[in-house]
Amino acid sequence: MKNKWMAGLLCVSMIAALGAGCGNSESSGATADNNGGAAVSDDSGDAGSSAAEDDSGAAAAENTENGADSGQGVPVDWEEDPAEVTWMIWNVGGTYTQEGLEAVEAAVNEITMEKINVHVNLEMLEMGSYLSQMPMQVGAGDKIDLISTFPAGAGNFNTMVNAGQLLPIDDLLADYAPETLELLPDTYLDATTVDGSVYGVPVYTDNTNDLYWICRESYLTEAGFTAEDIQSVDDITEVFAAVHELHPDMKMISSGAKNLLGSSGVMLTGTAYDTLGTSIVGVMVQDDAAKVVNIYETEEYKEAAAILHDWYTKGYIDADVMIREDDPSGDNTVFSYFLAGNRSRTSGSEEMAGEPLVSVKLADGCVTTGTMTIMTMAIPVSATEPEAAARVLNLCYTDKDLKMLVSYGLEGENYAYDDQGGLVVDTSSSYAPNTVGIFGNVLLCDQTASDMALGYKVSDIDQSSLTYSPLLGFAVDTEPITNETAQLSSVYSEYQAMVDCGIADEDTYNEFIDRLYSSGLETYMNEIQGQLDAWLAENGQAAE
């Protein structure tokens, strides 16, 4: 496959990177955002239509929780010896022991041997090791049959497709995972369709991508504010002034992603945008979605950047924000931070912070292809049992027992239920790797106690009501602008943290813009605009 994609994804916090696109054939076009997108097609041909029609959240979980059996696809051959499938995942900031992993593996095999005649070898790596080791092992031809693609680097979906490391799985899904095909809205597989072939299955979850401001409740209360007092970024500035006066050594805000501007298609001022797989240009979703612009020259960006620079000059922003890589929620010297995602992510932040937090929704997010491809399950080219791997994948989306096992471990040993029926993970047990969000069907899982306290239930989310980019189905093909892409990537890497964290003054900002243009930005934008115009002519006009 031609080398057309460079993508950046979310890794714990949002990672910004200059991306590029891998075009799809005909209606199976592709789009992506700075979270790193794959391809997404619009079956209706209407670029302005709402991309997802998921009106079956709770029903999907109910219908599949015990494993679907529609009688479609290739039946299991029980006369054959069990297939051996190596399934590799990673520890998502949790804990586990080898003994705990083996106990979960044994329980998983009770299910897979009985239902699909497959023996699963469950391998788990630490997050950093998975990022580098998994794609390296796939490239070396080691037996790995089933993976979850990583949110960043060599293991992300686009990079692995581009490197020829993932198998096209259209036929495998039809033959060995038909229930998963029935379960998922069309948009899910559109998002992982590249050049007309499906290369992965996105995690079935809540795609809400809103922007939250998270702060430590004790300091907010001490300063005389409540969550209800925060209605805008201006209110946050007032809170910072009050808390900073009381605690001048505390960092008012920080980030582990070298970015305070906002993430996932929404700026801190509430402006929605789609970067089309780049981190420099894109379209303003709430304005003219057919016009490609330099995001950094828009009035909306300048407004947000001015707020950040004001915070920086007043000493509110963490001095180490440009080099920080850890999650700020775990640092008790940080008062607040931004978080993009759904409501449940705020509860996870509270657990990491070790104290009550206040979460305030600042803006509705915009769902782009990258939102859905940040986590996918895929079958690598190193698979020796792709058919059996597809059967295991199918159970990840349709069998509640298997999904619960790999997500939370064994009931009574690794998790329990409180008096209200909420699931409580024992983080000191032998298996608590926090893997629930990186594979399969999250709707199958029981509600956690923290989500229950928030009144949040993933299966209640009506995903058709979310705001979707009107350009789902479009991809940037950077092959004609390879040189410009490389040059712009270099400039972007040099300036991005300074400008997106509010540190750059006006002279530095202007220098950044000048460097972009001298590195081929105009040619880059014109090429992307031409591709978008051609796509719109074929698929219909983007919604205003």
Protein Blocks (a to p, Z undefined) as FASTA:
>chain_A
ZZfbccdddehiacdddddddddehjlccdddfkopaddddfkopakbcfbdcfklmmmm
mmmmnopaehpajdddfkbccdddddddddehiacdfklmmmmmmmmmmmmmmmnopacd
dddddfklmmmmmmmmmmnopacfbdcddfehjlbmklmmmnopaccfklmmmmmmmmmm
mmpcfklmmmmggghiafbdcddddfbfcdcddddfklmmmnopafklpmbfklmmmmmm
mmmmmmmmbcfbdcfkopakbgehiafkopacdehhpakbccdfklcfkbccdfklpmkl
mmmmmmmmmmmmnopacfklmmgcbdfklpckbfbdcdeddfklmmmmmmmnopacdddd
fbdcdddfklmmmpccdddfklcblmlmmmmmmmmmmmmklmmmmmnopehjlgccdfko
pacddfkbmbdghpmmmgcjfklpccdfklmmnopafklpcfklpccdfkgoiacdfklm
mmmmmmmmmmmmmmmmmmmnomacfklmmmmmmmmmmnopmmmmmmmmmmmmmmmmmnop
adZZ
